[in-house]
Amino acid sequence: MDYRRSFRSAAVAYVDLVARLPSDKWDGPGLGEWTLRDLVGHTASSALRQVPEALAAPAPEVVVGTAEGYFVFARSVPPAVLAAARAASAEDARATGEFLGAEPAQAIGALAGAATQALAAVGDDDVVTTPAGGMRVRDWLPTRTFELIVHGIDAALAADVPHGFAEESVAVAAVLAARTAIAVGDGEPLLRALTGRGELPRGFSVV
């Protein structure tokens, strides 16, 4: 699936998912220490609200040349920098969750609309500013689709509702996860686990 189509498909499905989350679940468990509202807030910020901001900020050169390189960069920063980034992300998740208010689906819909409109105004090879440095639009957008799908599934599981993502969208995220595993040197154990020839360590993650 084309990266633009996959992002739009995931965004539309995510808006629908948020509309179906039961109101009595919003203050309950979401992911780790996050409530469901925090989780949705994080996803809204990182996968939707961030898109127009990044696409409107040209970068002078490509620093990260692949989608998987974005996640490799996140794993390579010093522990203190990573801890600070995670703390800031948690604060942003809570703040954005509150921003969504009593009608979160409407707010999410507006953010998704702004993101897709911004995407329509840029070229595939335009270089934009991301937290990892300059990236081509066609390389960076799949990381936002990944966020929508992975955290959308998190939210659906927390609320015990179907996630509603197209199979092709889930495949986009799964392929990027596999490419990231290969990029950080975990391709062989992942392949062995997927083919029933081994087990991944407890807590294994590519992000």
C-alpha positions in Angstrom: 0.0 0.0 0.0 1.3 3.5 -0.9 2.6 5.3 2.2 0.1 8.1 1.8 -2.9 5.7 1.4 -1.7 3.7 4.4 -1.5 6.8 6.6 -4.9 8.0 5.6 -6.4 4.6 6.1 -4.9 4.3 9.5 -6.0 7.8 10.5 -9.6 7.2 9.4 -9.7 3.8 11.3 -8.2 5.5 14.4 -10.9 8.2 14.4 -13.5 5.5 14.2 -11.8 3.5 17.0 -11.7 6.5 19.3 -15.4 7.0 18.7 -16.1 3.4 19.8 -14.1 3.5 23.0 -16.5 3.1 26.0 -16.8 6.3 28.1 -16.4 4.3 31.3 -12.9 3.1 30.1 -11.2 6.4 29.6 -9.9 6.7 33.1 -9.0 3.0 33.3 -5.8 1.2 32.3 -4.3 2.1 28.9 -0.7 1.1 28.6 1.8 0.7 31.4 1.2 3.7 33.7 -0.9 5.5 31.2 -4.7 5.6 31.4 -6.6 5.0 28.2 -7.0 8.8 27.9 -3.3 9.3 28.3 -2.7 6.6 25.6 -5.1 8.2 23.2 -3.5 11.6 24.0 0.0 10.3 23.2 -1.2 8.8 19.9 -3.1 12.0 18.9 0.0 14.1 19.6 2.8 11.9 18.1 0.9 10.4 15.1 -1.5 13.3 14.1 -0.8 16.7 15.7 2.9 16.4 15.0 2.4 15.8 11.3 1.5 19.3 10.1 4.1 20.8 12.3 6.9 18.6 10.9 5.7 18.9 7.3 5.8 22.7 7.6 9.4 22.7 8.8 11.8 22.0 6.0 15.2 20.6 6.9 18.5 21.4 5.0 19.6 17.8 4.5 18.7 14.2 5.0 20.1 12.9 8.3 18.0 9.7 8.6 17.4 7.9 5.3 14.9 5.2 6.2 11.8 4.7 8.3 13.5 2.1 10.4 16.4 4.5 10.9 14.1 6.7 12.8 13.6 4.1 15.5 17.3 3.1 15.4 18.1 6.7 16.2 15.8 6.6 19.2 17.6 3.6 20.6 21.0 5.2 20.1 20.6 8.3 22.2 22.3 8.6 25.6 20.2 7.1 28.5 19.8 10.5 30.2 18.4 12.0 26.9 16.1 9.1 26.4 14.8 9.3 30.0 14.1 13.0 29.6 12.3 12.4 26.3 10.2 9.7 27.9 9.3 12.0 30.8 8.3 14.8 28.3 6.3 12.3 26.3 4.4 11.2 29.4 3.6 14.8 30.3 2.5 15.5 26.7 0.3 12.4 26.7 -1.6 13.6 29.8 -1.9 17.2 28.6 -3.1 16.1 25.2 -5.5 13.6 26.7 -7.1 16.4 28.7 -7.1 18.6 25.6 -9.3 16.1 23.8 -12.1 16.9 26.3 -15.5 15.4 26.5 -15.8 14.7 22.8 -12.5 13.1 22.0 -13.6 11.6 18.7 -14.3 15.1 17.3 -11.0 16.4 18.4 -9.2 13.4 16.9 -11.1 13.8 13.7 -10.0 17.4 13.4 -6.4 16.4 14.0 -6.6 13.7 11.4 -8.1 16.1 8.9 -5.3 18.6 9.5 -2.6 15.9 9.1 -4.0 14.5 5.8 -4.4 18.0 4.4 -0.8 18.8 5.3 0.4 15.6 3.7 -1.4 16.5 0.4 0.6 19.7 0.2 4.1 18.2 0.3 6.2 16.0 -2.1 7.5 12.5 -1.5 11.1 13.7 -1.5 10.6 16.9 0.5 13.0 16.9 3.5 11.3 17.8 6.8 12.4 18.3 10.4 11.8 15.4 12.7 13.1 14.6 16.2 15.7 12.4 14.6 16.8 15.0 12.1 16.0 15.7 8.5 14.0 13.0 6.7 12.2 12.6 3.4 8.4 12.7 3.8 8.1 9.2 2.2 10.5 7.9 4.9 9.1 9.7 7.9 5.3 9.3 7.4 5.4 5.5 7.8 6.7 6.0 11.3 3.5 8.0 12.1 1.4 5.2 10.6 3.2 2.8 12.8 2.3 4.9 15.9 -1.3 5.0 14.9 -1.6 1.2 14.4 0.5 0.0 17.3 -1.1 2.4 19.8 -4.5 1.9 18.2 -4.3 -1.8 18.9 -3.1 -1.0 22.4 -6.2 1.1 23.0 -8.5 -1.4 21.4 -7.1 -4.2 23.7 -7.4 -1.9 26.8 -11.0 -1.1 26.0 -11.9 -4.6 24.7 -13.2 -3.5 21.3 -12.1 -4.4 17.8 -9.4 -2.1 16.4 -10.8 -1.8 12.9 -7.5 -1.4 11.1 -7.3 -2.8 7.6 -5.1 -5.9 7.2 -2.8 -3.9 4.8 -2.3 -1.3 7.5 -1.3 -3.8 10.1 1.1 -5.3 7.5 2.7 -1.9 7.1 3.5 -1.7 10.8 4.6 -5.4 11.0 7.0 -4.9 8.1 8.5 -1.8 9.6 8.9 -3.5 12.9 10.8 -6.4 11.2 13.0 -4.0 9.2 13.8 -2.2 12.5 14.7 -5.5 14.1 17.1 -6.2 11.2 18.6 -2.7 11.4 19.5 -3.1 15.1 20.9 -6.6 14.7 17.9 -8.7 15.8 16.8 -10.0 12.5 18.0 -13.6 13.0 16.3 -14.2 16.4 13.1 -12.5 15.1 13.1 -14.8 12.0 13.7 -17.9 14.1 10.9 -16.9 16.5 8.5 -16.3 13.6 9.2 -19.7 12.1 9.0 -21.6 15.3 12.7 -22.2 15.7 13.3 -20.1 18.8 11.9 -17.8 21.3 12.4 -14.1 21.8 13.6 -12.8 25.2 11.0 -11.6 27.7 10.3 -7.9 27.0 11.8 -8.0 23.6 11.0 -4.8 21.6 12.3 -3.1 18.5 11.3 0.4 19.8 
